[in-house]
Amino acid sequence: MKNNILKVFTGLAYSIIYFPILVIGLLSFNKSVKGYSFTGFTFNWYVEIFRDDRLLEAITNTLLIAFLSTIIATIIGTFTAIGINNLSKSSKFKMMIINNLPIINPDIVTGISLMLVLSLLPISFGMNTMLLAHIFFSIPFVILTVLPKLKRLDKNLYDAALDLGCTRLQAIYKVIIPAIKSSIIAGALIAFTMSIDDFVISYFTTGNGFQNVSLWIYSRLGRRSFNPAVYSYNTLIVFITITGLIVFNKVNNKRSLKEIK
């Protein structure tokens, strides 16, 4: 009886999560512009992604910010996690509190805080400020993803690399980083997802007409300029994300099996 109840609640939870995604996927093939009713099946909205210059520009901006912030945040977050892992227990606890604050804070608090801090810098609001903001809120997620893998490593691995002739830097990028590669990739995927999905922080840190997709949608909601091609874009992002996760999990499982053997 308990198992059946748990299955029902699990099914309801997944239905609530995935139903909007399925609706967006259905609307991406709908001929109707308004989307109130399904009038026919079409691929036109997928082609329209490349015809609407403003939407294509917003998508380009989104992907550019996401890729750049992911690369930079992953590098900084990985080396920061390595540094935190080598601290004493009390210092590590303090650093983790500092690291978790941006994650716990509501997005609107983080967005306004970043806006105030970035306004003190000698740069105009636009792509640069949005990129800095995305790097800032992505780093803590990378650290949280990489640290558990570092804790499971042999504590003598770094010292052994030094004894075998590696410099301190060589021991990190030739021994430590390959050993935690799977967690680094996982952290990068989370950082990319957080960046490509963000609206609130982007809203407070953009300027000079620079828009990502979330800002483009917000500026056109309720207007006649809203393009249903955005449904197709979202469907493609979901499909690519799911495919990437499946491939990553399969590769990771194969590596785990090889290590066990």
N, C-alpha and C positions, 0 to 999 in steps of 0.2 A: 504493500500500500504506500509506504514511504517512498519507495523507488518510483512508483507511478506518479506521485505528486511532484517529486523532484523533476521528473521528465517533462511534466506539463509546464511547470514554472520555467524550466530551461528552454522549452519550445517557445513559450510566450516571450521570454527575454530576447531570444534570437530573432523572433518575428518583429519585435519592436525595433531592434537594431537594423535589420536588413530590409524591412519593408520599404522605407524611404529610398534605399538604394535601388531596389527593384522598380519602384515607381519612376525614378529618374531614368533608369535603363529603358523602361517602356516608352517614356516621353521622348527619348532620343531617336526613336523610330516612328514617331507619330507625325503624320502629315500636317495636323492642325498646328497653327502658330500659337494659339492661346493655350492649348493643352487641356481644356476643360473636358474634351471628349476625344476618343480615339477615332479618327476619320480615315485612317489607312496606314499602310506600312511604307516607309521610305528610308533611304540612306542619305537624303539630301542634306540633313543637318550635319552629318559628318564631313561632307564636302564643303559646307558653309563655313566650317572652322577656318579654312584656308582662304575664303572669300572675304570675310569680314576683317578688314585691316586692323580695326581697333581691338577686336577680340584676339586676333593673332598676336598683336603687340603685347596685350596683357598676358597671354599665355607665355610668350617669349620672356617677358619680365619675370613671371612667376618661376619658370624653370631656371633662368639665369641666377636669380636670388637663391633658389633652393639648392642648386648645384654648388655655387660658390660658398654659401654659408655652411653646407654640409661638409665640404672638403676642409675648410678652415676650422670649423667647430670640432670635427673629428680629430684633426691633428692636435689642436690645443687640448681637447678633452682627454685624449689618450695619454699624452705626456703629463697632464695634471693628475690623472688617475694613478699613473706610475709613481709620481711624487707623493701623493696622499698615501698610497699603499706602504711606502717606506717610512712613514712617520710613526711616532710613538702612539700608543692606544688613545691617550687623552687628546693629543693634537689631531689625530685622525677623526675623533668624535667631533671636535670643534669645527674642523674643515667640512665634515659632512653636513653639519647644521647650516653652515654658510652656503654650501652647494644646494641644499634642498629648499632654501628660502624662495628662490625664483620659481620653483616648481609648485610650491604650496600657495604662493601669492596668486590672487585672481589676475587674469590677463589684463584687466583694465588698470589695475594698480601698477603692474609691470610696464604697461604701455605708456602711462602718464609719466612714470619715473624715468623711463628711457627718453621720452620726449624732452623732459626738463634737463637731463644730463647732456643729451646730444645738442641741445640749444646753446650750451656753453662752449661747444667746439667750433672752430672757425671753418665750418662746412655748411653748405646750404642743404635744406631738407630735400630728399629725393631718393635716388637709388642708393647712394652711399650710406645714408642714415638708416634706411630700411635694412640694408645688408648687415650693418653693425648690430642692429637690434636683433636680427634673426640669428646671428652668430652668438650673441649674448644668451638668448633663451634656449639655444640648442646645446650648448656646452654641458650644462648640468645633466641632461639626459644621456649624453655620451659617457660622462663620468660614472653615472649610476649603472650603465650597461657593462662597462669595461672592468670596474672594480671587483665584482664577484669572481670573474675569471682570474684576475690577478691574485686573489686570496687563495685560490685553489692550486696555484703554482708552487713548486718546490722552492722553499725559501733560500736554498743553497744554489739555485740555478744561476743567478746573477754572479755570485762569487766564483762559481765553477768556470763561467765564461771568462772572467778576469784572470783566473789562474791558468787558463789555456791560451792566454796571449791577447785577448780582446782588450781594447781600450774601454772606458766607461760608456762612451757613445756607441761603439761597436757592439757591446754586450746588450744594449737596449734594442738596437734595430736589427741585429742578427740573431738574437736569442729570445728576448722577451716579447718583442712585437710579433714574430711568427707564431709564438706559443699562444698568443691571445688574439690571433687574427679573426677568428669567428666572432668574438664579442665586439671587435672593432667594426666589422661589417654590420653587425646587428645594431650597434650604436649609430652608425652612419645612416642606416635605413630609417631608424626612429627620428633622427635629426631631419632627414629629408622630408619625411611625412609631416612632422611638426611645422616645417617651413612652408611647404606647399599648401598646407591646410589653414595657415594663420590668417586672421582678419583683424582682430582687435589691436594687436601690437602694430601691425602694418598700417592701420588707420591713423595711429598717433605719430608714426615716425616717417611717413611719406611726405612728399611735397613736389612742387613744380610739375604737376600733372602726371607724375609717375604712378602707375597703377599695376597691381597684380590682379589675378582673376577674381579673387574675393572682393576687392574694392570695385572692380568693373561691374560685378553683379549687383553690389549694393547701390551703386550710382544709377543703375538702370531698373531697379525693381519698381513695378507699378507704372513704368513708362512704356511708350510704344517702341522705344529703341531697344528693348530687351530682345536678345536673339536666342531662340531655343537651341542654337548650336552649342551653347554652354552645357546643355544636358549631355550632348555627345562627348564633349571634352571630359566631363566628370565620369561618364561611363568608361571612357578609355583609361582614365587615371586609376579607377577601381580595378579594371581588368589587368593593367600593367602591375599594380601593386600586389594583387593576389598571385599573379604568375611569378613575380619576383620572390615572394615569400615561399611559395611552393618549391621553386628551384633552390633557394637558399637552404630550406629545411632538408631537402633531399641530399644536397651536397654535404651539409653539416652532419647528417646521419651517417652517410657513407664514410666520412672521415672518422667519426666516433667509432664505427665498427672496425675500421682499420687499426685504430689506436688500441682497441681492446684485444684484437688478434695479435 
